[in-house]
């Protein structure tokens, strides 16, 4: 029996009667470095099919992972009756098209973040999947780590007191020439690529605050009352983006992301009784959180996680058990609505 950690919950999962057969649309780096190996480790999932227009990539995938089926086009894979679910790691601008086409062919969809270019596209994708009775989930794998679960436990414990400030950052230096992430027509930009993580983290913490205040497990945070931004752009995309979000009541949140400096990931949650410092909040490596109360820091150990495996096991279990995955579309749509507001702000 496997104990799968996801979003602060555990899934006790006996070996399923059958595994979900996955197809991948495009042999992208995140697919061959993370998702395909995770599918091969997962108890309830099978890496079944790959599609690519590049014969060399098909051959590389065949040699490395030996999928049951290799397709020369995305359409061919979607027409494969033996594929149950697809993973979409394509450029952001293509997420809507291929999610809707996958849904129309009866395929469940795990789509890379950000799920779409805007909230309107996201609603279209949610509607298409609902109409075709297939599951859809955005691939925020950090929500399936022990680090995230520990943060949620601390928030629910009340050790921080009333929380008044959240900050989160994710930035790194792009060194490769002419990357997809710098192409505006493909949905490039720092806020789309890495800023969506701090946006989601802030929303997660704000939801926990709302639940503590109302004592309702289903409570969700109100939308920010206002947002202020500062950004540096180059060739049509944001290279560096900072924002301040003011929530109803007395909660402020700041986020920062970028492509033009050294790797930096950090989050901080500040309350009346304590401060929680979170190094590398979006990674799954072992480490620690630091909880400071009365000026006395205490380190809280964090275990290494298999975040991609837990993500696909939860989604596959949701398909097999006909339930919602633990990372819900309400959060996904809210994330896109806030990204829309941030990009529209000046």
Secondary structure, DSSP 8 states (H G I E B T S, - for coil): -EEEEETTEEEEE---SS-EEEEEES--HHIIIIIHHHHHH-SSEEEEEEE-S-HHHHHHHHHHH--SEEESSHHHHHT-TT--EEEE-S-GGGHHHHHHHHHHTT-EEEEESS-SSSHHHHHHHHHHHHHTT--EEEE-GGGGSHHHHHHHHHHHHTTT-SEEEEEEEEEEE--STT-GGG-GGGT--HIIIIIHHHHHHHHHHHHHHHHHHHT-TT------SEEEEEEEEETTEEEEEEEEEEETTTEEEEEEEESEEEEEEEEEEEESS-EEEEETTT--SSEEEEEEETTEEEEEEE----HHHHHHHHHHHHHHHT---SS-HHHHHHHHHHHHHHHH--
